[in-house]
Amino acid sequence: MSLEKLNTVLAAAVVLFTLYLGSSFVLPLGTSSARPARRARPRRPPPRCPPRSPPDVPAARDSFAFSDDSIRETTMTLNDLRGVLKGRVLLPDHDGFEQAATPWNLTVRQPVAAVVEAADADDVAALVGYARRAGMTVAAQPSGHGASGEVEGLILLRTGLLDEVEVRADERVVRVGAGVKWGELLAAAGPLGLTGLSGSAPGVGVTGYTLGGGVGWFSRKYGFASDSVRAIDIVDADGEPGRVTAESDPELFWALRGGGGDFAVVTALELDLYPAPVLYGGRVIWPGHRTREVYDAFLEITAEAPRELSVWINRLQPPGAPPMMTLDLAYLGEAAQGQDLLTRIDKIGGAISDSRGVVPVADLGGITAEPTDPVPSIARAELLTGLDADAVDLLLAKPIEPLINVQIRHLGGALAEPGGGAGASGAVAEPYLLGLVGLGLPHTADATRAKLSEVAADLEPYISGHKPYTLLSPGDTAAKSFSGSTLARLREIKRARDPHNVFRANYPVLG
């Protein structure tokens, strides 16, 4: 097998889980504050909506159910909305609706009432005001990563057209639009010697990843991406714009940084950037018979790794190819120092490929080299309380088929010790993150789900039961991500700020 073909096969295998880890509920953003303030536009008259009592605040996850008459009524009012917004409003009988409603994970179905493609932040405000008056709910997804499928009868908000990026290098701050993806942010910040706290996948939206917490390459050094947020512009549940900071609204600021998208629609996000004059990293690939040696090296390296170094191990079974092992590496520092920290890898013979070297910030996504097309996948993530030789024995006791990747990421560092101003994500005490992924094709889905459960059962002594919000998958609830006191606080904020349930995150805090 040629190296080019090998990398293609590996990319196809690893993409499912790495994109899953890099994803989250994605919220809309808006325009740059560096521009001169725009005049307030005259408010357009709201679309005429039939009178409807707002729904009660649910005690648990709900979706709207419509009678035949109410479906026709809603369709008429959504058609009216098309004359109010600059962006497209797509209904189920419109060309392009199915494509616009499809999330990143092709195994997830989204039976929404309409898809709105906002042209700008004003469209977002107009849509939210409409939804509030009509007694409907909005779910925001710029790119569709992290979708749960719990969106029946809702309005799906797409914000990919809000794509502005502004880097203020002297302040080490970036402001992004709702459609901005991590690859675009890094391309703007990298030439200035700066980086954001991105995940592995450049195609994931910045905002949803960040507001859901965000665990990535440099989280061991700087913590959750959500804790780097400085300011958030929002549209509230009444359709009114506002700006949220630690000083202006500390409760909402706390909730939006890690608690997901249940509290407001975000129309602009500003977050800190960090110095990155030099990065060192890459991927090393071995044949499957080196599996135990690679795991031994992984344990030794992560036992002493400084916070600037992140190491992820993948046990791969690509369809139609032999088993393989990889280590994915990123070091926030000089190449010589990175090489010294990773000399243990050089003791493993027989590497098929080794791409270690200086990595431009804009090319961070090349380490794991995920494809950009959506895929059907079934995945599960779990936090591990430890990883020792006995745990590795359990991991290696059986073949991983029909899974195609069993990944472990080293955590710890700043994730375990957040600062005093941390948001709802809190701390992650567990030092390792386990990720399992397989194809969600019709003839493999049942076997994949069974294998996910089997691996989790085998590792039960090491699984904490907690998982970061961005790593929830269909069937999970927000309660998996928060302590009892944190969840109670989030629910109190939800009820106070969105009593009519205008907003719905992929994993609602009331679910």
N, C-alpha and C positions, 0 to 999 in steps of 0.2 A: 504494500500500500504506500503510495507516495505521501510525502509530508503534507502537501496541499490537501489531498483527499482526507488524510488523517485529521487535520485541523477542522475540516468541514464537518466530519462525523462527530468530533468532540464538541464543536460549537453547537450542533443540533441537539446533542445530548444534554449539555450543561445549561443551555438557554432556558429550559423549562423551569428549573429551580432557581437559577440566578435571577431571572426576571421576576419570579414569584417573590423572592426575597427583596428585590428592589422595588416592589410595588406597594401601593396603598390606596386608600380613598383619596381621590384627587379633587381639589376644589378650585374655583375660578379665581383669577387674579386680574389686576388691571394695569393702569398706566403709570408712568414714572412721575415721582414727585419733583424731579429736577426740572421739569418743564414749567413755564409760567402757568399760573393757575388759570383754568378756563372759566369763562363766565358760566354761571348756572343757566342751563337751557330751560326754557319754559316747559313746564310739565305737560306732556301730552294727555289728553283726556283718557281715562282708563277704559279698557274695553268693557262693553256692557256684559255683565255676567248675571245669570239668574240668581235670585236670592238663595242662599244656602247656609245653614247653620254650620259653624266650624266644628270639626270633630273634637271629641274629648281627647285629652292627653292620654295616650295609651300607657298601661302599666307594663306592657311588653311589646315586642316588635309587631307592628301592624302594617297592612297594606290596604289601600282603598279597594273596596268591591263595588262594582257598578251594576245597576239594573240596566236592561236594554234601553229604557227611556233616558236614564242618566248618561249612558254612553253617547246617545245621540245629542243630548244637551251639552255634554262636555265637548264633543267634536265641534259643535257650532261655536262655542266660545273660544276654543283653541284656534279655529279658523279666523275669528275676529282678531286674535293676537297676531296673526300674520301681517295685519295692516299696521301694527304698532311697532314691531321690532324691525331693525335693519337686517338682522341675521335670519337664517331660514327656520321655519317651523314645519316639521315633518310629521304627518299623521300616518297611521298604519296603511292607508290606501295610497300613499304617495310613493313615487319612485325614489329610491335611495333610503327609505325608512329603515329597512332591515340592516343595511350596511351601517347606517348611523347608530343604530341601537345595539350593535354587536360589540361586546367587550373584548379585551385582549385575550382572555382565556376562552377558547371556542367551545368549551364544555358547558359554559354558563349561559343560560338564556335570560333575556331581559324583556319581559312582556310589558313594556311601558305604554302609556297612553299617547305620548308624543315625544319627539326629540327636538330640542331647541338648540341651534348653533348660534351662540351670542356673538355679535360683531364687536362689542365693546362692553365696558362696565355699565354704561347706561342701559344696554339691553338686559344685563343681569338684574339691575334694579327694577326695570319695568316688568320683567318676568316674575320676580319674587312678589312684587306688589299684586300682580294679577293672581298668582297662586294663592296668596293670602285671602283675597276677596272671593275667589272661587272655591275656597275650601280644599285646595289640592296641595300636593307635596312635591318638592323639587329634590332630585338627586343629582349632584354635580359630578361629572366624570370627563375631564378633558381628553384622556387617552383610553380610559376603560380598564386600567390596571387595578387589581384588587376587587373586582366586582364579585358580589355574593349572589346575585340573582334575585334578591328580595326587593323587587321594584315594581310589582304588578300594579298597573293603573297610575303610576307616577309620571311626572314630567322629567325626562332625562336631559340635563343641561350639559352641552358640549362647549368648551371654551378654547378650542385649539387655535382660534383666530387671534386671541390675545397673546401675542408672541414677542412682546418687547423685552429686551434685556438691557439694563443700565448698570454698569459697574462704576462705583465711586471709589477709586483705588486709594485715594488719600484717607478715606474713612474706613477702608476695608469692608465695604458694604455693597451688596448687590440688591437690585430691585428687579423682579421678574413678572412677566405676564402669565396669565393662566395657562396658555398653551406651551410655555417654555419647558423644554426637557433638559435633563442634566447635561447631556452632551453639548447643548447650546450654551448653557451657563459656563461650563468648564472651558469651552472654546473662547469665550470672552474674557474669563478671569485668568486663564493660564499664561498668556503672553505678558501679563502684568505681575507674574510671580505669585499668584494667589490661587487658592482652591476653595471650593465649598465642600460640605460633608456629604458627598454623593455616595450612592450605592454602586453596584457593579455594572448596572445597565444604563447606558447613556440615553435610551429611549423612554425611560420612566420620567413622568412629570415631577418637577421640583416641588410643587406645592403640596400635593397630596402625600407624597413621601415624607415631607417635612412635618406637616400638621398631624400625621399619624405617628410621629416619633422619628423614624429614619435611622436605621443601623447600617453603616457603610464602611468604606475602607479606613477612614480616619476617626471612627467613633471611639476606638481605644484611647486615642489621644485627646479628643475634644468632646466626647459624649454624643448624645442624640442630636440629630440635626435640628430637631424642634427647639432645643435649648439655645440655638444660635439665632433665633428669630428676634428681631428688634422691634418691629412694628407691623401691624396688619390692618389693612383697610377692608371693611366689611360692608355687606348689605344685611341689615337685620331682618327679623321675621315680619316686620311691617313694610319692608321694601325701602327702608331709609338707609342712606350711606353713613358710615362712621369710620373713625380711625381708633384702633385699639393698641395701647401700649401698657407697660407695667404700671405706669403712673396714672393713665387715664381710666383704665378699667381692669384692675388687677385680677379679678375673678375670671372674666372672659378671656383675658390674655393667658392665664394659666390653663384654662380648659382647651383653648385652641391649639396649644403647643403640646400635642401628644394625645389629645382626646378625640381627634377625628373631626368630622364635618357635620356634627349634629346641631351646632349652635348658631351658625351664621354662614352665609356664603362669602368667601374671601374674594376681594377684588384686587388686592395688591398685597404683596409680601416683601418685606425687607429683612435680610439676614446677614450675619457676619460672614466674612471671608477670612482665610487664614494663610499665613506665609507658606509658600511651597516653591522656593527657588529651584530645588532639585528633588525629583522622585526617582526611586529605584524599584524595579519590580519585574514581574513577568510570570510565565507559567512553565513548569517542568512536567514532562509526561513520561511515564514508565509503563512497560507491559504489566499485565495483571499479576504475573508471578512475583513481582516486587512489592506486592501489597503490604505485607507485614513490615518490611523494611521502611516503607514510606510512612506508615503509621508510627513506627518507633521514632523516626526522625521528627515527625510532627509533634509528638509528645515532648521530646527533648527541647525542641525550639520554643514551643509555646510555654514551657515551664519557666523559661528565663527571658522571654521576649520583652523588650522595652515597649512602651506605649506607642511609639512611632511605627512599630512593625505589626502588620496584620498578615496572618497566614490562614488559608482555607484549604482543606483537603477534600478531594472528590474521588469516590470509588465509582467508576463508570462501567456501564454495560450498554454501549450503544447498539441499537438494533442492527443485526447483520455484521457485527464487528466483534473482535475479541475484547475481553475485559481489559481495562486500563486504570491507571492511577494518575492523579495530577495533584500538584501543589500550586495554588495561586497565591502570589506574594505582592505586597506593596509596602515600601518603606519610605517614610516621610523624612528624607535626609540624603546625604551624599552617597554616591555609589560605592565608594570604598568601605564605608561603614556598613552598608547593607550587605555587601559581599562577606564581610567578616562575621556578621550575625548569622549568615546562612551557609557557612562552610560545612555544617553537618550534612546538608543536601549532597554535597560533592562526594560523600562517602558511599552513596548509593550508586551502584553501577548500572549500566544498561539503559540510560535515559534515551528515549526516542527523540525527544525535542526539548530544548532549553532556550527560552526567549528572554532570560533575565538581562536587564540592562537599564540605562536611563530611560525614563518614561515621561514624555511631556504630559502636563496636566490634561490637556485636551484629548490625550490618547489613553486615559485611564480605562475606558471601556474596552480597549483592545486586549487587556489582560485576560478577560474571560471570553471576549469575542462573540457576544451573543448576536444571532441574526435579528433582523428587525421585523419579521413577519409574525403575526399572531399564531398561536399554537393551541391545540387541545391538550390540556394537562390536568392531572390530579396530584395534589401536593399536600404535604403535612410538615409542619415545623414544631419542634419541641426544644425547650431549654433544658440543658443537662447540668445537674449539680456537680458533676465531675467527670473526668475521663482518665481512666487508668488502664493498666494492662488487662484487667478482668473485663472492663467494658469493651475494649478492643476485641477481646476473644469473642464476646457476644456478637459484636458487629460482623466479625469475619466467619462466624460458625456456619453460615448458610449463604448460598448464592443470592444475589439481590434481584434477579429477574422475577417478575416482569418490570420492576423499577429500572430506570436508566441512570439514576444518580442517587448516591447517598453522600451527602456533603456535611462536613462539620466546619464551623467557623469559630475561631478563637475570639472570645469577647474579653470581658474584664476591663481593667484600666478605668478610664473616666466614666464608662457606662455603669460601673459599680459604685462610683463616688461622685454623683452629680453635685453641682454647686447649690448654693442657697436659693438661687432664683430659678430653679428647674421647674419645668412644666409638668403636665399630668403624666408624662411617661415615667417619671420617678427614677428609680435605680433598677439595674439588672444585676442581681447578685450572682447569677449562674455564669460560670466561666466559658461555657461552650454552647453553641447553637447547632442543633441537628436539623437537617433538611432532607426530606425524601420526596422524590418525584417520579412519576411514570406517565405514560401516554394515556389520554382520556378517550381513545377511540372506542367505538361500540364493541369491538371484539376483545378489547383489553381492559375496559373500565372496571369490571367486577373483580378481575384478578389483581388489578393495581390496588384497588381499595382494600382487598383482603391482605395484600402484602404490607401496605402501610400499617394496618392494625397489628399484623404479626411482628413487625420490627419494633413498633412502640411497646408491645407487650413484652418482648424479649428484654428491652432496655428499661422496663418499668422502674427498677430500683434507682435509676439515674435520672429519671424524668421528673421535673418539678411540678408540672401541670400548668405553669404560667407561660405566657408567650407574648412577645411584643405585638402591639396593635397592628402594625403593618404586615405582620406574618399570619394574621388570621385567615382562614380559608372557609369555603362554604360548609356550613354545619357548625362553625364556631360561634361564640357570642363574645361581646365586649367584656363580659365578666372574666374571661380567661386572661385579660391583659392588665387588670387593675386590682389593687387591694380593695377590701370591703369599704374602707373609709374613702378611698379615692373615687370609687364607683358611686358611692352615695353623694359625694360632692358634685360629681359630674351630672348626675341625675337631677340634683337640685338646680343646677345652673340651666340645664336643658328645660326644665319645667318653667323656670322663671323667664328665660330669654325666648323660648319658642313654645308657648303654651298651646298653640293650635297645630303644632306638628307640621310646620311649613317645610322643614328640612329633614332629610333622612340620609344618614351616613350608610355606607355598606354594612357596617356592624354597629347598630344604634346602641347608645348607652342605656336606653330603656328596654333593650332586648334581652 
